[in-house]
Amino acid sequence: MYQSYALGLDPYQTQEPKSAYQTHAVGQDPYQAYERGHGPYQPHEPGYGLYQPGYSPYDDQIPDPNSRMLAIENAKAYLLKSSTTSGLNLYDHLANMITKILDEQPTNAVDIIENISKDVKWAQFQKKMDTLRDEYEIPPTFEAAEKRKALFLKANGEGDEELEEEIGETPLPNVMETAFYFEQAGIGLSKDESYHIFLALKKLISVQPIQTCRFWGKILGLEMNYIIAEVQYHEGEEEEETEEEEVTEEGGKGVGEVEDEEEEKEKEDEPPKSTYKPPPVIPKEENGTGANKYVYFVCNEPGKPWVKLPPVTPAQIVCARKIKKFFTGRLDAPVVSFPPFPGNEANYLRAQIARISAGTQISPIGFYQFAEEEGDEEEEVEGGRDTYEENPDFQPLSVAEMVDSPSTWVHHVQSILKQGRCVWLNPFQKSEEEEEENEEEEKAEEPDELQQELQQEIGPPLLTPLSEDEGIQNIPAWTAQPSTNLIPQYAVAVLQSNRWPGAFAFASGRKFDNIYFGWGHKYSPENHAPALPPPVQAEYPSGPEITETRDPTLEEELAFKAAREEALAAAEEEEEEEDVEDDEEDD
């Protein structure tokens, strides 16, 4: 197409193509037909040896087979070079093209050779299937169905006989009904996921001796999420677990006392130790009380096994207030933070659940009331009342009243003090036995400064109205609104916490519930600033009694020796004079 023509030659004149096997006149060198730029090949080129003089099949001489095979191998090696971009080579590509042309035998193959080349290249990127058995791909929906298959299967022996028991009183909550009410305000999960959680809670109740159960909510994580169930054990089961924990703690103390006695015997002649006394460890609240009133089970997805979270300690709650970490979805993941968190992600999750529950679990005013019989006894307790019961004479308020005034809602979960407990405890107060043993030591010791400065913490009492909650700068603590303004007679009162984003509550007649969907973080108007490390301890005060003296010079040493000799000589002279005087007096 881009061929140049000599002068006087018509460019449109038809020219017959020259055959590669064209014969030449006698005496004419056949290699003169090739231009010097197109051949013969140089020794370093792949086609070297194919058309060299003396090795052509049209010459009378017999070609050297070794040279010809070398040329063929060089040419084939060049065609087998893979491309640096596509990874294909020209040899396989041409072979595939020729195979395709011979199989399909299209008309005018030379006109569509470019399209055939493209089709062959595109075929390299298509997935090849076996002709005997195709490769089976498992769709994601099938995998999800296999995981949740156990939720829809009944255990052996279950049948119509247990249907009546299931219809009766059961700790299983109606998750679908609660999801319906929250759906009116655009809150909640999909119907499929809600139903799967419904079945997962049923599975949990069938395995654990649970008295009450509630779907607490869902905390989001970076890798996996946490579905949380709030339960209460039967009284007997709870006491057994408490006894096991107490036995473990007592055993640990006994071993520690034996070790201390051995260390005292072995290390009698040690240098004095520091007199610093660390602050006392605040004990955790007993199971069924305070922050450990409920037991929590978590799982990553419905169908996976439920895992029981450990009880929360005051130290974990205090530290959780100072840090802000995203959950990973793995309970055994370490919590890397400053100050260091005492535990792993399971303990941090339990601490955040306790904080969220204490601040966002609310109910309509009058739904719960304090027991009359136990009223006098509970008033004597320092922490105030910690139990309540359902009011049978409760009269629900209208949706408009519950939306307009936050005082129509109350907290039915105890607030957590700065100490990390719901009921304040004096860490320096000892039991009667310890007081009798340490009477003599206490007389000698002076009261510590921490013990003098320590004051009892008093939090808001139980069933406190929301109107007493503190706002966040100019933002109120709660936002209330009806589920719809178009049909107010069938609306539902919905409250949203601004302090803990993701915490919601609804009320409709005698029905109400609380739920949480979020990352488990408390709202802060400013960016989170980690706590700074404590200041560096001051060095020991320097003075002449501890300062190391410098080495004297040679001149100073000579002067010191001379002064010392003079002093000794003067002292000897004085002694001689005294002896002489004594002798004279004796005479």
ZADOTOR-57518 format. One record per residue (C-alpha): x, y, z; residue in one letter. Coordinates in steps of 0.2 Angstrom, whole numbers, plus 5000, padded with zeros to 4 digits. Layout:
XYZa ...
END
This chain:
500050005000m 501450115004y 502550054989q 503550184979s 503550174960y 504850224948a 504650374936l 503550334921g 502750184929l 500850184931d 500450154950p 498750074945y 499449954933q 499149774937t 500749684942q 500849504944e 501549444960p 503249354959k 503249184965s 504549124978a 504848974966y 505149084951q 506449014939t 507849114932h 508849124916a 510349014914v 511849094921g 510849224932q 511149214950d 509449184958p 509949284974y 510149444964q 508249454964a 508249494982y 508749674987e 510249694998r 509149755013g 508049605014h 509249465013g 510249355014p 510049335033y 511549375044q 512249245055p 511449315071h 509749325064e 508449175066p 508249135047g 510149115045y 510548965034g 508848945026l 509249035009y 511149045009q 512049004993p 512448824992g 511048765003y 509548804992s 508548644987p 508748714969y 510648704969d 511548554964d 512448544980q 511748454995i 511448565010p 512148535027d 510848455038p 511548525054n 511548705048s 509848685041r 509148615058m 510048755067l 509148885057a 507448805059i 507748795078e 508248975078n 506749025068a 505548925079k 506348995095a 506049175089y 504249135085l 504049055102l 504549215111k 503149275123s 502449445123s 502949555138t 501149635138t 499949485134s 501049335137g 500649255121l 501849205107n 501749215088l 501949025085y 500448975095d 499449115088h 499849075070l 499448895073a 497748935081n 497349045067m 497748915054i 496748785064t 495248895065k 495348935046i 495448755041l 494048705053d 492848845048e 493448865030q 492749045028p 492549125011t 493849255007n 494949215022a 496249335018v 495049475019d 494549435037i 496249375043i 496249525055e 494549475063n 495149295065i 496649355074s 495649455086k 494449305089d 495849195093v 496549315105k 494849345114w 494649155116a 496249145126q 495349255140f 493849145141q 493649005154k 493948835147k 492748705153m 493048515153d 492048425140t 491648285151l 491148375167r 490948565169d 491748655183e 490348695196y 490348865204e 489448885221i 488449035221p 488549155236p 486649125240t 486948935241f 488348965253e 487249075264a 485848945264a 487048805269e 487648915284k 485848945290r 485148775286k 485348715304a 484148855310l 482748775300f 483048595306l 482148535321k 483048415334a 482548235334n 481048195344g 480248365341e 478448365334g 476648415337d 476848365355e 477948515359e 476948635348l 475748665363e 477248705374e 477948825361e 476348915360i 476248945379g 477449045390e 479149055383t 480749165385p 480849185366l 480449365361p 479449405346n 480849485336v 479749505320m 478449605330e 479749715337t 480549735319a 478849785313f 478649935325y 480449995322f 480149975303e 478750105304q 480150235308a 481350165295g 482450075308i 483049895309g 483649755298l 482949665283s 481449545286k 482549395281d 483949445293e 482649475307s 481849305304y 483549225305h 483949305321i 482249255327f 482749075324l 484549095331a 483749155347l 482649005348k 484148895346k 485048985360l 483548955372i 483448775368s 485248755373v 485448865388q 484348875404p 483749045400i 482249135410q 482149295399t 482949335382c 482949495372r 483749545355f 484849685361w 485549745344g 486949735332k 488649815334i 489649835317l 491449785315g 492749805302l 492849625297e 491249545305m 489749615315n 489149565332y 487349505335i 486949525353i 485649435364a 485249495382e 484749345393v 484449305412q 484749135419y 483649045431h 484149075449e 484948905452g 486048915437e 486649085441e 487149035459e 488148885452e 489148995440e 489449125454t 490148985466e 491348925452e 492049095450e 492249115469e 493148945471v 494348995457t 494749165465e 494949085483e 496148955475g 497149085467g 497349185483k 497949025493g 499348995480v 499849175481g 499949175500e 501149015500v 502249095487e 502349255497d 502949155513e 504249065503e 504849225495e 505049315512e 506049165519k 507249165504e 507449355502k 507849415520e 509349515516d 508749615501e 508949805500p 507449915505p 506049915493k 504950055487s 503550115499t 502350155485y 500650075487k 499650055471p 497750105472p 496649955478p 495749855464v 493949885464i 493049715464p 491749685451k 489949675454e 489149505457e 488149415444n 486349475443g 486749645450t 487349815444g 488249815427a 488249625428n 486349605430k 486149525413y 487149395403v 487549425385y 487849305371f 488549355354v 488749285336c 489449355320n 487949285309e 486349195312p 486749005312g 488549025319k 488748965338p 488349085352w 489749145363v 489549195381k 490349365385l 491349375402p 490749485416p 491249665416v 492449735429t 492549925434p 494349935428a 493749885410q 492350015411i 493450155417v 494750115403c 493350105390a 492850285393r 494650345389k 494850255372i 493950235356k 494250075345k 493349995331f 492849815333f 493549685321t 492249555324g 493549435332r 493249415351l 495049355354d 495849505345a 496949615356p 496449795360v 497949905357v 497750065365s 498350195378f 497950185392p 498149995390p 496449905391f 496449755403p 495749625392g 495449575373n 493949625362e 492749515371a 493049615387n 492949785377y 491349735369l 490549685386r 491149855393a 490349955379q 488749855380i 488649895399a 488950085395r 487650085381i 486349995391s 486550105406a 486250265395g 484950215382t 483850075390q 482150175393i 480350145395s 478750245397p 478450325414i 477350215425g 477650055416f 478849995430y 478650035449q 479649995465f 479049855475a 478149915491e 478649785503e 480549805499e 480449995498g 481050025516d 482449905515e 483049975499e 483150145505e 484350095518e 485550035505v 486850165500e 486650135481g 484750165481g 483450045474r 484049925461d 482449815458t 480749855451y 479249765445e 477949785431e 476449895435n 474849805432p 473849965433d 474850055419f 473950175408q 474850205392p 474950385387l 474550455369s 475950465356v 475850645355a 476150665374e 477650545373m 478450635359v 478150815366d 478850785383s 480450685387p 479850675405s 478650535400t 480150415398w 481250355412v 482850255413h 482550075420h 484350025420v 485550085434q 486850215428s 488650175430i 489750285442l 491450355438k 492150215449q 491450085436g 490150015447r 488250045448c 488350045467v 489850135475w 491050035485l 492350105497n 493950005492p 494850045509f 493449975520q 493949805526k 492849665533s 492749625551e 494049485551e 495349595542e 495049735554e 495349625569e 496949555562e 497649725557n 497149825572e 498949855578e 499549895560e 498250025558e 498650115574k 500450135569a 500050185551e 499350355547e 497750375536p 498250385517d 497950545507e 496850445495l 495750375509q 495550555515q 495150625498e 493950485493l 492150535493q 490650425490q 489850445473e 488050455471i 487250435454g 485450465448p 484150355455p 483350215445l 481750265435l 482450445432t 481550545418p 482450585402l 482150775406s 483650765418e 484850695405d 486250825401e 486350875383g 487950885372i 488351075370q 486751135361n 486150965356i 484850885367p 485150705374a 483650635365w 482650665349t 480750615349a 479650605334q 478150505328p 478350375315s 477150465303t 476250625302n 475050575289l 474050445300i 474350515317p 473050395325q 474150245320y 475850325323a 477150255335v 478250365346a 480050345342v 481550405352l 483350425346q 484850445357s 486050585352n 487350535365r 487450355358w 487050365339p 486150205334g 485150185350a 483250185347f 481650155357a 479850145352f 478150145362a 476450105356s 475150075369g 475849945382r 477149895370k 478949965370f 480649905366d 482449965364n 483749915351i 485449975345y 486249975328f 487950055327g 489850055329w 489750055348g 490450225350h 489850375360k 489650545351y 490850675355s 490750855347p 492650855346e 493850735338n 494450605350h 496150645358a 496950495367p 497550525385a 499350585387l 500650475396p 500950535414p 502450655416p 504150585418v 504650555436q 505850685443a 507650635446e 508350615464y 508850785471p 510750815469s 511750875484g 513550875491p 513150705500e 512850615484i 513850715472t 515450625466e 517050725468t 518250755454r 519950675454d 521350795460p 522750845449t 524650805452l 524950975459e 523450965471e 524050795477e 525850855481l 525151005490a 523950895500f 525450785505k 526550925510a 525151005520a 524850835528r 526650815533e 526750985540e 525250945551a 525950785557l 527650875561a 526751005570a 525750875580a 527350785585e 528150945591e 526650985602e 526750815609e 528650835613e 528350995621e 526950925632e 528050785637d 529450905642v 528251005652e 527650855661d 529350795666d 529750975673e 528250965684e 528650795691d 530450855695d 
END
